[in-house]
Amino acid sequence: MVAAAAENLEQRGAEPTLQRVLELLGTGSPNIAQRHLSTVA
């Protein structure tokens, strides 16, 4: 889910920051999302 959200943001021309990913997902733990986001970036 985090990877898909990050990709969605990139397609819209936005940098996939932790805050933006969490806002797009609407829920989730920042710690867990950060771990997944760091593997995507």
C-alpha positions in Angstrom: 0.0 0.0 0.0 2.8 2.4 0.8 4.6 1.7 -2.4 1.4 2.3 -4.4 0.7 5.5 -2.6 4.3 6.7 -3.2 4.0 5.8 -6.9 0.6 7.6 -7.1 2.2 10.8 -5.7 5.2 10.6 -8.1 2.8 10.3 -11.0 1.1 13.5 -9.9 4.5 15.2 -9.7 4.6 15.3 -5.9 7.5 14.0 -3.8 6.4 11.0 -1.9 7.2 12.2 1.7 6.0 10.3 4.7 3.4 12.9 5.5 2.0 12.9 2.0 1.9 9.1 1.9 0.0 8.9 5.2 -2.4 11.6 4.1 -3.1 9.7 0.9 -3.6 6.4 2.8 -5.7 8.0 5.4 -4.4 5.8 8.1 -1.3 3.9 9.3 1.6 4.0 11.6 4.3 6.5 10.7 7.0 4.1 11.9 5.8 1.2 9.7 5.1 3.5 6.7 8.6 4.9 7.0 10.2 1.5 6.8 8.2 0.6 3.7 8.8 4.0 2.1 12.6 3.8 2.6 12.6 0.5 0.6 10.7 2.2 -2.3 12.7 5.5 -2.5 
